[in-house]
């Protein structure tokens, strides 16, 4: 487990196939809930448990899977370096201000994971929201307006992990 705050639990699963990781995720959720959950998907593919206030989000990169569990909507995205995915062709889909900030693969995925985590938190899809999102100067904008919420981000030499949640007062 990476962290276990009152409102957020993040668990990393390593060296497992997606199928094995999903079995472990079910076990983690069952321990948290006290029963075997009936995990379903929204029409956009976001996993949820019917009639339960628990929210969770999953991300896969290379041989790692990460799970975020919260009592509020949550989105998580992770990219492990090197990704092996060419990112330069995707730069044309970003705004001029975003492109000016991105100088490397690490910079690209720092921006990308913020957007992806937010989209997952919202339960939407890349196709529906990506063109309206801009991440500049450490602030996420949707249709030109700053997006509220909390962003937790960790960037290391190994990759980027971003979690997005609604704002929680202290």
Residue frames as a rotation matrix with the C-alpha (Angstrom) as fourth column:
UNK 1
0.587 0.810 0.000 0.00
0.810 -0.587 0.000 0.00
0.000 0.000 -1.000 0.00
UNK 2
-0.289 -0.673 0.681 1.37
0.631 -0.669 -0.393 3.42
0.720 0.315 0.618 -0.95
UNK 3
-0.893 0.041 0.449 -0.88
-0.312 -0.775 -0.550 5.48
0.325 -0.631 0.704 1.30
UNK 4
-0.294 0.844 -0.449 -3.88
0.753 0.493 0.435 5.05
0.589 -0.210 -0.781 3.56
UNK 5
-0.944 0.112 0.309 -5.43
-0.240 -0.878 -0.415 8.36
0.225 -0.466 0.856 4.57
UNK 6
-0.576 0.800 0.170 -8.90
-0.024 0.191 -0.981 8.51
-0.817 -0.569 -0.091 6.09
UNK 7
0.404 0.818 -0.409 -10.32
-0.375 -0.259 -0.890 9.42
-0.834 0.513 0.203 2.69
UNK 8
0.624 -0.247 -0.742 -7.82
-0.752 0.070 -0.656 7.85
0.214 0.966 -0.143 0.28
UNK 9
0.343 -0.561 0.753 -6.09
-0.180 0.748 0.639 4.50
-0.922 -0.355 0.156 -0.02
UNK 10
0.572 -0.263 -0.777 -3.63
-0.814 -0.068 -0.577 3.88
0.099 0.962 -0.253 -2.86
UNK 11
0.418 -0.388 0.821 -2.24
-0.181 0.850 0.494 0.42
-0.890 -0.355 0.285 -3.52
UNK 12
0.116 -0.496 -0.860 0.40
-0.992 -0.094 -0.079 -0.59
-0.041 0.863 -0.503 -6.08
UNK 13
0.699 0.064 0.712 0.48
-0.067 0.997 -0.023 -4.09
-0.712 -0.032 0.701 -7.55
UNK 14
0.117 -0.770 -0.627 3.69
-0.934 -0.299 0.194 -5.09
-0.337 0.563 -0.755 -9.31
UNK 15
-0.765 -0.592 -0.254 4.75
-0.643 0.672 0.369 -7.87
-0.048 0.445 -0.894 -11.67
UNK 16
-0.385 0.724 0.573 1.21
0.177 0.667 -0.723 -9.17
-0.906 -0.177 -0.385 -12.21
UNK 17
-0.801 0.282 0.528 -0.72
0.553 0.008 0.833 -9.68
0.231 0.959 -0.162 -15.41
UNK 18
-0.687 0.624 0.373 -3.83
-0.567 -0.781 0.264 -7.50
0.456 -0.030 0.890 -15.76
UNK 19
0.216 0.789 -0.576 -5.97
-0.157 0.610 0.776 -10.50
0.964 -0.077 0.255 -14.91
UNK 20
-0.134 -0.355 -0.925 -3.94
0.830 0.469 -0.301 -11.22
0.541 -0.808 0.232 -11.74
UNK 21
-0.966 -0.235 0.104 -3.98
0.159 -0.865 -0.476 -7.52
0.202 -0.443 0.873 -10.79
UNK 22
-0.338 0.917 0.212 -7.77
-0.610 -0.385 0.693 -7.39
0.717 0.105 0.690 -11.19
UNK 23
0.283 0.370 -0.885 -8.11
0.394 0.796 0.459 -10.42
0.875 -0.478 0.080 -8.89
UNK 24
-0.539 -0.572 -0.618 -5.96
0.808 -0.144 -0.571 -8.63
0.238 -0.808 0.540 -6.30
UNK 25
-0.864 0.305 0.400 -8.05
-0.287 -0.952 0.106 -5.46
0.413 -0.023 0.910 -6.70
UNK 26
0.135 0.957 -0.257 -11.22
-0.245 0.284 0.927 -7.49
0.960 -0.062 0.273 -6.01
UNK 27
0.099 -0.179 -0.979 -9.58
0.809 0.587 -0.026 -8.89
0.579 -0.790 0.203 -2.86
UNK 28
-0.882 -0.465 -0.080 -8.54
0.436 -0.738 -0.515 -5.40
0.180 -0.489 0.853 -1.71
UNK 29
-0.562 0.750 0.348 -12.05
-0.540 -0.651 0.533 -4.05
0.626 0.111 0.772 -2.28
UNK 30
0.281 0.665 -0.692 -13.59
0.137 0.685 0.715 -7.07
0.950 -0.296 0.102 -0.50
UNK 31
-0.334 -0.477 -0.813 -11.37
0.882 0.148 -0.448 -6.47
0.334 -0.867 0.371 2.55
UNK 32
-0.981 -0.055 0.184 -12.31
0.016 -0.978 -0.209 -2.79
0.192 -0.202 0.960 2.57
UNK 33
-0.364 0.929 0.071 -16.05
-0.676 -0.316 0.666 -3.48
0.641 0.195 0.742 2.20
UNK 34
-0.565 0.132 0.814 -16.37
-0.656 0.526 -0.541 -6.69
-0.500 -0.840 -0.211 4.20
UNK 35
0.371 0.659 0.655 -18.00
0.034 0.695 -0.718 -8.50
-0.928 0.289 0.236 1.27
UNK 36
-0.532 -0.519 0.669 -17.25
0.636 0.276 0.721 -9.57
-0.559 0.809 0.183 -2.31
UNK 37
-0.282 0.439 -0.853 -18.18
-0.308 -0.884 -0.353 -6.58
-0.908 0.163 0.385 -4.50
UNK 38
0.312 0.442 0.841 -20.23
0.791 0.369 -0.487 -6.72
-0.526 0.818 -0.234 -7.68
UNK 39
-0.414 -0.562 -0.716 -18.02
0.042 -0.798 0.602 -4.52
-0.909 0.219 0.354 -9.86
UNK 40
0.466 0.599 0.652 -19.74
0.767 0.094 -0.634 -3.03
-0.441 0.795 -0.416 -12.88
UNK 41
-0.724 -0.685 0.079 -18.76
0.609 -0.582 0.538 -0.57
-0.323 0.438 0.839 -15.57
UNK 42
0.066 0.689 -0.722 -20.52
-0.088 -0.717 -0.692 2.63
-0.994 0.109 0.013 -16.59
UNK 43
0.867 0.294 0.403 -21.20
0.362 0.186 -0.913 3.13
-0.344 0.937 0.055 -20.29
UNK 44
0.757 -0.652 -0.040 -17.88
-0.574 -0.635 -0.517 5.02
0.312 0.414 -0.855 -20.38
UNK 45
0.365 -0.615 -0.699 -16.00
0.160 0.781 -0.604 2.10
0.917 0.109 0.383 -18.80
UNK 46
-0.367 -0.471 0.802 -15.55
-0.707 -0.419 -0.569 3.52
0.604 -0.776 -0.179 -15.27
UNK 47
-0.454 0.180 -0.872 -15.73
0.405 0.914 -0.023 0.73
0.794 -0.363 -0.488 -12.67
UNK 48
-0.440 0.358 0.824 -18.17
-0.785 -0.599 -0.159 1.12
0.436 -0.716 0.544 -9.78
UNK 49
-0.915 0.244 -0.322 -19.98
0.367 0.836 -0.408 -0.89
0.169 -0.491 -0.855 -7.12
UNK 50
-0.253 0.896 0.364 -23.77
0.090 -0.353 0.931 -0.43
0.963 0.268 0.009 -7.24
UNK 51
0.707 0.700 0.105 -25.48
0.020 -0.168 0.986 1.00
0.707 -0.694 -0.133 -4.13
UNK 52
0.449 -0.633 -0.630 -22.15
0.889 0.245 0.388 1.69
-0.091 -0.734 0.672 -2.41
UNK 53
0.989 -0.028 -0.144 -20.56
-0.027 -1.000 0.008 5.04
-0.144 -0.004 -0.990 -1.54
UNK 54
0.210 -0.971 0.118 -17.03
0.188 0.158 0.969 3.71
-0.960 -0.181 0.216 -2.20
UNK 55
0.917 -0.020 -0.399 -15.27
-0.379 -0.357 -0.854 5.14
-0.125 0.934 -0.335 -5.25
UNK 56
0.235 -0.900 0.366 -12.23
0.152 0.406 0.901 3.67
-0.960 -0.156 0.233 -6.94
UNK 57
0.820 -0.118 -0.560 -10.05
-0.564 -0.331 -0.757 4.11
-0.095 0.936 -0.338 -9.99
UNK 58
0.524 -0.621 0.583 -7.44
0.346 0.780 0.521 1.88
-0.779 -0.071 0.624 -11.64
UNK 59
0.688 -0.387 -0.614 -4.46
-0.719 -0.483 -0.500 2.54
-0.103 0.785 -0.611 -13.90
UNK 60
0.728 -0.487 0.482 -2.06
0.441 0.872 0.213 0.17
-0.524 0.058 0.850 -15.63
UNK 61
0.716 -0.581 -0.386 1.42
-0.691 -0.518 -0.503 0.86
0.093 0.627 -0.773 -17.00
UNK 62
-0.298 -0.813 -0.500 3.90
-0.738 0.528 -0.420 -1.79
0.606 0.244 -0.757 -18.03
UNK 63
-0.334 0.147 -0.931 3.88
0.313 0.949 0.038 -4.46
0.889 -0.279 -0.363 -15.28
UNK 64
-0.959 0.020 -0.281 2.34
0.261 -0.310 -0.914 -2.21
-0.105 -0.951 0.292 -12.63
UNK 65
-0.097 0.966 0.238 -1.25
0.501 -0.160 0.851 -1.55
0.860 0.202 -0.469 -11.63
UNK 66
-0.985 -0.170 -0.042 -2.34
0.127 -0.526 -0.841 1.09
0.121 -0.833 0.539 -9.17
UNK 67
-0.097 0.984 -0.153 -5.66
0.747 0.173 0.641 1.32
0.657 -0.052 -0.752 -7.33
UNK 68
-0.935 -0.048 0.351 -7.10
-0.172 -0.805 -0.567 4.41
0.310 -0.591 0.745 -5.61
UNK 69
-0.190 0.884 -0.428 -10.04
0.807 0.389 0.445 3.94
0.560 -0.260 -0.787 -3.21
UNK 70
-0.975 -0.111 0.190 -11.91
0.005 -0.874 -0.486 6.88
0.220 -0.473 0.853 -1.71
UNK 71
-0.382 0.890 -0.249 -15.18
0.739 0.133 -0.660 7.99
-0.555 -0.436 -0.709 -0.15
UNK 72
0.319 0.410 -0.855 -15.40
-0.266 -0.827 -0.496 10.66
-0.910 0.385 -0.155 -2.89
UNK 73
0.994 0.018 0.112 -14.99
0.102 0.284 -0.953 10.49
-0.048 0.959 0.281 -6.68
UNK 74
0.268 -0.963 -0.026 -11.38
-0.328 -0.117 0.937 9.75
-0.906 -0.243 -0.347 -7.57
UNK 75
0.988 -0.090 -0.128 -9.32
-0.095 0.304 -0.948 9.34
0.125 0.949 0.291 -10.70
UNK 76
0.366 -0.915 0.169 -5.81
-0.245 0.080 0.966 7.92
-0.898 -0.395 -0.195 -10.97
UNK 77
0.979 -0.168 -0.116 -3.36
-0.069 0.265 -0.962 7.64
0.193 0.949 0.248 -13.85
UNK 78
0.426 -0.880 0.208 0.19
-0.213 0.126 0.969 6.29
-0.879 -0.458 -0.134 -13.97
UNK 79
0.924 -0.296 -0.243 2.85
-0.191 0.194 -0.962 6.14
0.332 0.935 0.123 -16.66
UNK 80
0.611 -0.769 0.186 6.10
0.173 0.360 0.917 4.23
-0.772 -0.528 0.353 -16.09
UNK 81
0.597 -0.495 -0.631 9.21
-0.791 -0.496 -0.358 5.33
-0.136 0.713 -0.688 -18.07
UNK 82
-0.861 0.055 -0.505 10.21
-0.432 -0.602 0.672 4.54
-0.267 0.797 0.542 -20.66
UNK 83
0.029 0.980 0.196 6.67
-0.542 0.180 -0.820 4.13
-0.840 -0.082 0.537 -21.92
UNK 84
-0.690 -0.310 0.654 7.69
0.351 0.648 0.677 2.96
-0.634 0.696 -0.338 -25.36
UNK 85
0.355 0.855 0.378 4.78
0.871 -0.156 -0.465 5.04
-0.339 0.495 -0.800 -26.69
UNK 86
-0.653 -0.564 0.505 5.74
0.707 -0.693 0.141 7.88
0.271 0.449 0.851 -29.00
UNK 87
0.016 0.671 -0.742 4.33
0.800 -0.454 -0.393 11.05
-0.600 -0.587 -0.544 -27.48
UNK 88
-0.759 -0.419 -0.499 5.52
0.129 -0.847 0.515 13.62
-0.639 0.326 0.697 -30.03
UNK 89
-0.813 0.507 0.286 2.65
0.339 0.013 0.941 12.90
0.473 0.862 -0.183 -32.44
UNK 90
0.077 0.866 -0.494 0.20
0.972 0.046 0.232 13.65
0.223 -0.498 -0.838 -29.62
UNK 91
-0.583 -0.382 -0.717 1.71
0.603 -0.794 -0.068 17.09
-0.544 -0.472 0.694 -29.00
UNK 92
-0.931 0.224 0.287 -0.31
0.102 -0.596 0.796 18.50
0.349 0.771 0.532 -31.92
UNK 93
-0.012 0.977 -0.211 -3.47
0.596 0.177 0.783 17.84
0.803 -0.117 -0.585 -29.89
UNK 94
-0.013 -0.073 -0.997 -2.23
0.962 -0.274 0.007 20.06
-0.274 -0.959 0.074 -27.06
UNK 95
0.938 0.344 -0.036 -2.54
0.330 -0.922 -0.204 23.81
-0.103 0.180 -0.978 -26.81
UNK 96
0.446 -0.795 0.410 0.32
0.152 -0.385 -0.911 26.08
0.882 0.469 -0.051 -27.75
UNK 97
0.330 -0.285 0.900 0.80
-0.853 -0.498 0.155 26.97
0.404 -0.819 -0.408 -24.06
UNK 98
0.837 -0.021 0.546 1.03
-0.289 0.831 0.475 23.28
-0.464 -0.555 0.690 -23.11
UNK 99
0.808 -0.553 0.202 3.51
0.517 0.503 -0.693 22.52
0.282 0.664 0.692 -25.89
UNK 100
0.382 -0.677 0.629 5.69
-0.325 -0.735 -0.595 25.40
0.865 0.022 -0.501 -24.67
UNK 101
0.422 -0.176 0.890 5.94
-0.904 -0.010 0.427 23.76
-0.066 -0.984 -0.163 -21.22
UNK 102
0.872 0.004 0.489 6.72
-0.055 0.994 0.092 20.25
-0.486 -0.107 0.868 -22.46
UNK 103
0.332 -0.857 -0.395 10.41
-0.942 -0.324 -0.087 19.59
-0.054 0.401 -0.915 -23.05
UNK 104
-0.774 -0.629 -0.067 10.60
-0.626 0.777 -0.064 15.81
0.093 -0.008 -0.996 -22.56
UNK 105
-0.379 0.604 -0.701 8.70
0.111 0.782 0.614 12.54
0.919 0.155 -0.364 -22.27
UNK 106
-0.637 0.090 -0.766 8.52
0.769 0.141 -0.623 13.15
0.052 -0.986 -0.159 -18.50
UNK 107
-0.878 0.293 -0.378 7.00
-0.190 -0.939 -0.286 16.59
-0.438 -0.179 0.881 -19.07
UNK 108
-0.587 0.688 -0.427 4.48
-0.538 0.063 0.841 15.22
0.605 0.723 0.333 -21.52
UNK 109
-0.265 0.502 -0.823 3.31
0.421 0.828 0.370 12.48
0.868 -0.248 -0.431 -19.15
UNK 110
-0.858 0.037 -0.513 3.19
0.456 -0.405 -0.792 14.90
-0.237 -0.914 0.331 -16.23
UNK 111
-0.715 0.622 -0.318 0.60
-0.676 -0.732 0.088 16.85
-0.178 0.278 0.944 -18.25
UNK 112
-0.464 0.526 -0.713 -1.10
-0.415 0.582 0.700 13.74
0.783 0.620 -0.051 -19.65
UNK 113
-0.626 0.197 -0.755 -1.66
0.585 0.759 -0.287 12.02
0.516 -0.621 -0.590 -16.28
UNK 114
-0.876 0.374 -0.305 -3.28
-0.025 -0.666 -0.746 15.13
-0.482 -0.646 0.593 -14.79
UNK 115
-0.477 0.718 -0.508 -5.79
-0.876 -0.335 0.348 15.22
0.080 0.610 0.788 -17.63
UNK 116
-0.405 0.283 -0.869 -6.38
-0.179 0.908 0.379 11.47
0.897 0.309 -0.317 -17.58
UNK 117
-0.841 0.088 -0.534 -6.87
0.527 0.358 -0.771 11.34
0.123 -0.930 -0.347 -13.79
UNK 118
-0.752 0.597 -0.280 -9.39
-0.405 -0.753 -0.519 14.20
-0.520 -0.277 0.808 -13.97
UNK 119
-0.365 0.613 -0.701 -11.29
-0.816 0.152 0.558 12.54
0.449 0.775 0.444 -16.83
UNK 120
-0.558 0.117 -0.822 -11.42
0.243 0.970 -0.027 9.28
0.794 -0.215 -0.569 -14.84
UNK 121
-0.918 0.239 -0.316 -12.66
0.267 -0.216 -0.939 11.11
-0.293 -0.947 0.135 -11.74
UNK 122
-0.539 0.730 -0.421 -15.43
-0.741 -0.648 -0.176 12.67
-0.401 0.217 0.890 -13.83
UNK 123
-0.168 0.459 0.872 -16.34
0.124 0.888 -0.443 9.25
-0.978 0.034 -0.206 -15.26
UNK 124
0.658 0.380 -0.650 -15.95
-0.507 -0.415 -0.755 10.56
-0.557 0.827 -0.080 -18.78
UNK 125
0.619 -0.459 0.637 -13.81
0.682 0.716 -0.147 9.61
-0.389 0.526 0.757 -21.77
UNK 126
-0.453 -0.849 -0.270 -10.80
0.457 -0.482 0.748 11.08
-0.766 0.216 0.606 -23.53
UNK 127
-0.623 0.232 0.747 -12.88
0.744 -0.122 0.657 11.59
0.244 0.965 -0.096 -26.66
UNK 128
0.405 0.912 0.069 -15.50
0.816 -0.394 0.422 13.60
0.412 -0.115 -0.904 -24.77
UNK 129
0.902 0.061 -0.426 -13.24
0.348 -0.686 0.639 15.83
-0.254 -0.725 -0.640 -22.67
UNK 130
0.136 -0.990 -0.035 -9.61
0.877 0.104 0.469 15.92
-0.461 -0.095 0.882 -23.81
UNK 131
-0.260 -0.279 0.924 -9.90
0.821 -0.568 0.059 18.74
0.509 0.774 0.377 -26.35
UNK 132
0.554 0.555 0.621 -11.53
0.126 -0.793 0.596 20.98
0.823 -0.252 -0.509 -23.71
UNK 133
0.884 -0.305 -0.354 -8.83
0.394 0.078 0.916 20.39
-0.251 -0.949 0.189 -21.07
UNK 134
0.443 -0.817 0.369 -5.64
0.014 -0.405 -0.914 22.41
0.897 0.410 -0.168 -20.75
UNK 135
0.797 -0.303 -0.523 -2.96
0.588 0.189 0.786 21.91
-0.139 -0.934 0.329 -18.09
UNK 136
0.246 -0.680 0.691 -0.71
0.402 -0.577 -0.711 24.97
0.882 0.453 0.131 -17.86
UNK 137
-0.320 -0.496 0.807 1.44
-0.443 -0.674 -0.591 26.35
0.837 -0.547 -0.004 -15.06
UNK 138
-0.978 -0.097 -0.184 0.27
0.091 0.595 -0.798 23.63
0.187 -0.798 -0.574 -12.69
UNK 139
-0.473 0.881 -0.036 -3.42
-0.464 -0.283 -0.839 24.51
-0.749 -0.380 0.542 -13.17
UNK 140
-0.791 0.318 0.524 -6.00
0.572 0.689 0.446 22.39
-0.219 0.652 -0.726 -14.98
UNK 141
-0.608 0.601 -0.518 -8.58
-0.579 -0.782 -0.229 24.24
-0.543 0.161 0.824 -17.09
UNK 142
-0.546 0.552 0.630 -11.80
0.718 0.696 0.012 22.90
-0.432 0.459 -0.776 -18.58
UNK 143
0.248 0.593 0.766 -13.28
0.914 -0.406 0.019 25.06
0.322 0.695 -0.643 -21.33
UNK 144
-0.096 -0.454 0.886 -11.09
0.254 -0.872 -0.419 27.94
0.962 0.185 0.199 -20.14
UNK 145
0.568 0.351 0.745 -12.15
-0.610 -0.428 0.667 27.81
0.553 -0.833 -0.029 -16.47
UNK 146
-0.575 -0.797 0.182 -9.83
-0.690 0.354 -0.631 26.60
0.439 -0.489 -0.754 -13.70
UNK 147
0.210 0.591 -0.779 -10.93
-0.048 0.802 0.596 23.21
0.976 -0.088 0.197 -12.38
UNK 148
0.265 -0.065 0.962 -11.41
-0.945 -0.215 0.246 22.81
0.191 -0.974 -0.118 -8.66
UNK 149
0.943 0.115 -0.312 -10.25
-0.054 0.979 0.198 19.79
0.328 -0.170 0.929 -6.76
UNK 150
0.485 -0.808 0.335 -7.14
-0.606 -0.034 0.795 18.29
-0.631 -0.589 -0.506 -5.28
UNK 151
0.791 -0.367 -0.490 -4.31
-0.276 0.500 -0.821 16.91
0.546 0.784 0.294 -7.32
UNK 152
0.543 -0.705 0.456 -1.69
-0.356 0.298 0.886 14.62
-0.761 -0.643 -0.089 -5.84
UNK 153
0.923 -0.267 -0.278 1.21
-0.203 0.275 -0.940 14.00
0.327 0.924 0.200 -8.17
UNK 154
0.462 -0.843 0.276 4.50
-0.227 0.189 0.955 12.20
-0.858 -0.504 -0.104 -7.81
UNK 155
0.903 -0.303 -0.305 7.14
-0.291 0.092 -0.952 12.26
0.317 0.949 -0.005 -10.52
UNK 156
0.477 -0.800 0.362 10.28
-0.228 0.286 0.931 10.18
-0.849 -0.527 -0.046 -10.19
UNK 157
-0.436 -0.697 -0.569 12.94
-0.799 0.009 0.601 8.88
-0.414 0.717 -0.561 -12.56
UNK 158
-0.883 0.110 0.456 10.68
0.179 0.977 0.111 5.82
-0.433 0.180 -0.883 -12.95
UNK 159
-0.503 0.752 0.426 7.42
0.728 0.103 0.678 7.53
0.466 0.651 -0.600 -13.90
UNK 160
-0.841 0.357 0.407 4.49
-0.438 -0.890 -0.125 9.78
0.318 -0.283 0.905 -13.04
UNK 161
-0.525 0.743 -0.415 1.50
0.812 0.583 0.016 9.05
0.254 -0.329 -0.909 -10.81
UNK 162
-0.888 0.305 0.346 -1.41
-0.327 -0.945 -0.006 11.50
0.325 -0.118 0.938 -10.56
UNK 163
-0.505 0.793 -0.340 -4.56
0.863 0.469 -0.189 11.34
0.009 -0.389 -0.921 -8.43
UNK 164
-0.822 0.339 0.458 -7.44
-0.210 -0.927 0.310 13.80
0.529 0.159 0.833 -8.84
UNK 165
-0.434 0.699 -0.568 -10.24
0.892 0.423 -0.161 14.23
0.128 -0.576 -0.807 -6.28
UNK 166
0.486 0.622 0.614 -12.79
0.396 -0.783 0.479 16.87
0.779 0.011 -0.627 -5.33
UNK 167
-0.389 -0.626 0.676 -11.48
-0.306 -0.605 -0.735 19.45
0.869 -0.493 0.043 -2.88
UNK 168
0.394 0.423 -0.816 -11.63
0.668 0.478 0.571 18.37
0.632 -0.769 -0.094 0.78
UNK 169
0.434 -0.190 0.881 -11.39
-0.473 -0.880 0.044 21.04
0.767 -0.436 -0.472 3.44
UNK 170
-0.523 -0.708 -0.475 -9.18
0.125 0.488 -0.864 20.42
0.843 -0.511 -0.166 6.45
